[in-house]
Amino acid sequence: MTIETRQNEMLLGGIKASDLVREFGSPLYVYNEAVIRDSFRMINNSINYEKKRIHYALKANNNLRILQILEEEGAFIDAVSKEEVMLSLKANYSPQKILFTGINLSDDDMDFAVRNSIMVNLGSLASLEKYASKYPGSTVSIRINPDMGAGHHDHVVTGGRDSKFGIYYSQRGQSDLDMAFELIRAKKMRLSGIHTHIGSGILDEKKYSRLMQLILNIALKSKNLEFIDIGGGFGIPYKPDEHSFDFRLFGKHIDEMMSSFTREYGFSPYLALEPGRYLVAEAGTLLCTVMDIKNTPEYTFAGVDTGFNHLIRPMLYGSYHPVLNASRLEGTKKEYVVSGYICESGDVFTRSESGFRPQHMTEVKPGDILAILKTGAYGYSMASNYNTRPRPAEVLVTDGEARLIRRREIFDDLIRTQV
C-alpha cells in the first residue's frame, strides 16, 4: 500500500489528515473513492467469463454513498437482512440485482422479499419447507454447506461441519442437500441458483478453485440454473508479510473451469461472486487523535479518542491493522501500544489473539493524529454506542475533495429510541 505524503504529513486522497480532522473532527472514518472503484474493476477485469455478477457484500460497509458508487460500477448486492435489502433499494439497486441470503428468516422477512420481488437464498431444510408451504411453485435459491471452510479466524469460517450456515452436502452418501432437491421437486418449485460461502479473509486462491470444482459438480445435478454463486471472503493483506489475493490468476482458473462446465452442462449460467472486504477495506482509514501517553515497565501506551466501539476487529479477532503517526511519518521510531477510550482492558488496537502487539511508529505526542489503516470493511458497520459513546463521522474523498457522507452522532441520537 503506497502512503502519500506532503511535508512529512500523511495524505488521504491528496488531502492532509490534519486538514480532514480540522474540518470534520476526530475520530473520523475517511474513504478514498478511487480505491473502491479500482478494486471493483480489478475483479471485473480479471474474469473473462462473460456471464458474471459481482455482488457487493454490503455488511462490510453499509454507507449509502458507497453502495451508490458500486452500483454505478455495475455491482449487484449480497444482502443478509431485510434492512440491508431496504438499504439496497434506497441506493437504487433494482430488485433483480439483490440476493437475500438471510439466516433464521421470519415470516415477515420472507413476505417482504416476495412483495418486493427479491430472490431469497435459503440455507436450511426448515426454511425451505416454510417457504415452500407459503409460496408453492415459486422460484428459490439455496445455500449449500460444502463440507469445507476457511478464514482468518474461527469466528468467520462459514462452511464445514462446525458451521451454522447452509444446507449440508456430503460426498459420502445421503445428505440434507439431496432432501432439499427432493422437496423442491415435490413442491413444484423452480431452483434458480445454488450458492456457497466458506469463510472470510482468505488469501489463497487455490481454496476457491477447489470450491468451484465442488459446486460445479453439484450444479450438474440441476438443469437450467440461472446462476452459480461461489460466495465471497476474498482477503486483503493486513500484515506486512501477507500477500495480495491473486485475482488475475484466479480469473484464469474461473475462465477455464466455466468453459469446461458449460460444455458439459449445455448452458451458460451466470457466475456470481460476493466480495465485500476486498472492495472497501483498503479504501478506508480511521483517523484519531492522541490524548494521552503513559508508561509501564512493559509498554508505552498511546491513548486515543476512539475505541473498539468504532473498530472492534482487533479485540474480537486479534486482527492486525497498521497504525501510522499521520502527523509525522518520518523521524525517531518508538514502540507503542495504541489504546482506546473504552473502559475495558481489551480496548487496544495493536494486539494479536495472544495479547498486545506493539507497533513501531514515529514518536507520538499528545495532539498527534494517528491513522489506523485498512478499516473500510467491518469498521463502521460493526460499530456500537458502548459506554454511551457516539459513532464518528464518515467522509468520502474524491479527486482531492472531501465530502461528509455520514454525520457524527450526538447525544440526542443515542437516546432517540428510548421510551
N, C-alpha and C positions, 0 to 999 in steps of 0.2 A: 504494500500500500504506500503510495507516494504522499508525503506530507508537504503541503505548500507552506512557504514561509515568507515573511517580509519583516525586515529589521528585527530578526530573531524571534518574531511572534508567529504563532500558528494562524494560517488562513483556512477558512472553510468556504469553498466555492468562490475564492477570491476576496473574502471579507475577513478582517481580523476577528479572532474570537473575542477580544476585548470590546470591539465595537458592537458585536452582536449582544453581548451581555449588557453593555451600557444602554442599548436601545430596548432590549426585550426582557432584561432581568436575569437572575440566576436563582436556581438552576434552570437549564434550558436545553430542550432537545432540538437539534439542528439537522436537517436533511438536505442532501445535495441531489437536486432533481436529475442532473446529468448522469449521476451514478446509477440511479434507478432505471432510467431509460437504457443505458448501456448494458446493464445486467440482463434486462429483458431481451435485448437484441442479441446478446451473446448466446442465449439459449435458442432463440428462434432461428438464428443464422447457422447454428451448429447442426441442425437437424434438417436434412433434405427431404425426408418423407413428407409429402405434400399435405396429407390429411392429418394435421396435428392441432392440438389445442393446449395452450399453456394457461392453466387455471391458477390464478394467484391465491395462495392460502392466506386469506385476509386476517386470520388470527395472529399472524406475525406482526402486523401493523395495521390498525383499523382507521387511520386518518382518512377522512373523506377525500381530501385533495390527492393523496397518494393513490387511492382507488381510481380516481378520475384520470390520473397520469397513465396508469397501467391500462385502463380502458381505451385511452387514445392510442396506445401501442398495439391494441388488439387482444388484450388478455380476456380470458374467461375467469370465473370465480369458483373457488373451493370454499364453501360456507359450512360451518359446523353448528350453527344455531339459527333459530328463526330470526333473531335480531340481526345476525350477520347477513341473512338473506334480505331483510328490510333495508339494511345499510347499502347493500349492493344495488338494490333497485333505486335507492335515492341517488346513488352515484351514476345512474343512467345505464346500468347493465340491463340488457333485455333478459326476460325470464329464461330464454333458451340458452343463455350463456352462464347460468348458475347451476351448480351441482350441490345439493344439500345433503351432506353426509353427517346426519345427526346421530347422537348417541342417546339411548334411553328415551326415545321420542314419545311425546304425549299425543293424545288425540288432537289437541289444539295445534301442535306442530305439523302433524300430517294434514289436517284440514286446511291450514294456512297455505301449505305448499301446493295442494291441489287447487285451491281457489286462485292461486297466482301462477299456475302453470309451471311450477318449479319441479324439476326432476329430483325425486327422492332416492337416495342411495342407502339401502338398508343393510345393517350389519349383524342381524341376528335372526334366527328362525322365528322367535316370538314376535318381533317387529314385522317380519314378512307376513306372518299369519294374520296379525292385526290389520295390516294394510290391505291384504287380500280380502278379508271379510268386509272391510269398509268400502273398498273400491275394486270389486272383482272385474276382471277384464282390462284393468289399467296397465300402464307401462311403468316398469321399475328398473332400477339398477341395484346390484348387490355388491357389498363389500366383503372380500374374501380374506380370511386369515391364512396366509400361505405356508404356515408352519415354519417360518423363518423370520428373524428380526435383526435389527442393528440400530446403532445410535450412539451419541456421545455420552449418554448416561442411562442407567437402568430405567429412569423415570420417563424417558422419551422413546423407548422401544415399543413399537406398536404392532408387532407380529410375533408369532411363536406361541408356545404352549402356556406361557405366563401372561399373555396379553388378553385384555378385555375386549379387544376390537375384532370385528369381522366374524363371518361365518366360517367355521373351522374346516380346513381342507387337509386331507391326509392322502398321501400316495400309497398308503398301506391299508387297503380295504375300504369299507363303507365309512362315509364321513357326513357331517352336517350339510356340506355343500351338495351332496347327492340328494338329500332330503329337500333342500331348497329348490333344486331343479324340478323335482317331482311336484312340489307344491305349486310352483309357477305354472307348470303344465296343467295340473288339476284345476286350478282357478282360471285357466284360460287367460293368463296374463302374458304380456309381452316383455321379454328381457331385453332392455335397450343397451345395457352396458355392464361390464364387470370391472371392479375396482379393487386395488390393494394398496397398502401403505405399510412399510416395515419399520420406520423409525425416523429420527431427526438428527441433523448434524453429521451426515455420512459423507466422507471424503473419498471413499473407494468406489470408483465407477464399476468395478467388477461385480460388486454386490447387486447392482441394478441389472447388469447383463444376465446374471443368474436368475434374478426375479422375473425379468422379462420373458426368459425362456419358459419359466414355470407357468406364468399367467397366460402366455400364448398357447401353451399346450392345453390349459383349461378352456380357453376360448374356442378351441376346435370342437368342443362338445356342444356349443350353442351356435346355431346358424343365424346369420343376418344381424349380428351385433352392430349397433351404431358406433359404439366406442369401447376402447380398452384403456383403462386408466391405471398407470403404474405408481401413482401417488407422488409424494414429494420427499422432503427430508434432505435435499442436496445441501451439503455443508459449505462453509467458508472457513478459511484458515484464521483462527483466533490467535493461536500461539505462534511464536516466532519460528518454530521448527515444523510447522504444519504446511502442507502443500495445498494448492487450489484444486477443486474438483475439475477434472479434465472433461469439459463438456464437448470439446471438439472430438476427442476420442470416443466418448460415449455416443455422440451423434452418429459416428460411423457405425458403431455397433447397432444402434437403433435402425439405421437405414438397411443394414444387411439382414437383420432379423425380421423386419417388417416386409422386406422384399420376399424373403423365403416364406414367411407366414401367408402373405396374401396369395401367393401362387397356390399353396395348398388349400387355403380357405375359399378361394374363388371369389373373393370380395375384399374391398379395401375399407375397413372401419377406421374411424378416427383414433389416433393415439393421443391420450391425454397425459400431461404431467402437471404436478401441483407444487411448484416452488413457492416458498414464502420467504424464508431466511435468505436464500440466495439472491433474491431480487432487492431486498431492502436493508439487510444488516449493515453492509459496508457503507451505505449512504448516510447512516446516522451517527451522530456524536452527541453525547451528553456532556454539556459544559456545566461546571460547578465552581464555586469559589472556596478557597481555603480560609477557614475561620479560626483554626487553632493548630498549634504544633506542640506536641508533648513527647517526652522521652521516658522510657522504662529501661531497665537493664537489658532488655531483649530487642526493643524496637523503637523507631521514631515514627510516631503517628501524625499523619496529616489529616486533620478533621475538616470535613467539607459540609456544605449546606444542602446535601441531598442524602438519600439513604436507600435501603432495599425496598422502601415503598415506591421508589421510582425505577429501580433496576434490581430485580430480585434474583437474576440468574446466578451471580456469584454465590449468594447464600444458599439458594435452592439446589444448585447443581455443582458448586465448586468451580463454576465457569471462569475462564480466563478472559479478561478484556484488557488490552494495552491501555496504559494511562500515561499521558504526557503533561508536562507543565507547559501549557499553551502560552503563558506569559514570557517564558524564556526557554527556548528549545535547546540552545547551546550554552554550555557553562559547566561548572563543577557538578558532578553527579553524586547523588546520595541515594541510599536505600530507604524507601518509605512504605509503611502500611497505610493505605488510604481508607479512612474510616468514616462512616456516615453519622447522621444526626438522630438516628432512631435509638430508642432506649432498649437495645438488645445487644448482647455481646457479639452476636453473629453478623452484625451490620458492618461488614468490611468488604470492600470491592477488590482488594488484592489478596486473593486466597485461592486455595485448592480444596478438594474434598477433605484432605487430611489436616488443614489448618491454614494459618497465614502464609502468604507467599509475597514478600515484599518485592516491589519493583524499583529499578534504578530510573531516576529522572533528575533533571536539573534541580538544583537546590531550591526548595519551596519556602515561601514566606507567606504569612497571612495577607490575604488580598489577592494572591495569585489565582489565576484561572487554570483549572485542570480540565483536560479533555479525556473523557472515557470513550474509547473508540469502539466502532463496530457495534453500536447499540440501536441500530434502526429496526431490528427484529426482536420481538419479545421484550421490549423495554417498556415504552408507554402502555402497550396493550396489556401488560401484566401488572401495571402499577395499581396502587391502592391508596387509601387515606389513613393507613395505620398511624397511630399516635396523633390522630386528628390533624394530619399534615395535608395541605393541598397538593394537587398534582401540578407539574410545571407546564409552561407554555411550550408549543411546538412551532418551529419556524422552518420554512422551505426557502432554500437559496437557489435561484435560477438566474443564470447569466450575470452573476455578480450582484444581484439584488436580492434582498431578504424580505420575505412576506410572512406575516403571522397567519398560521393555519389552524391553531387552536389556542385560545387564550388561557392564561394562568387561572387556576381556580382561586376563589376567595372563600372566606369563612362561610358566607351565606350559601355557597354552593354545597358545602358539607352538611348543612342542616336542612336543606330544601325539602327533602323527602320525609323528614321526621314529623310525626303527628303527635 
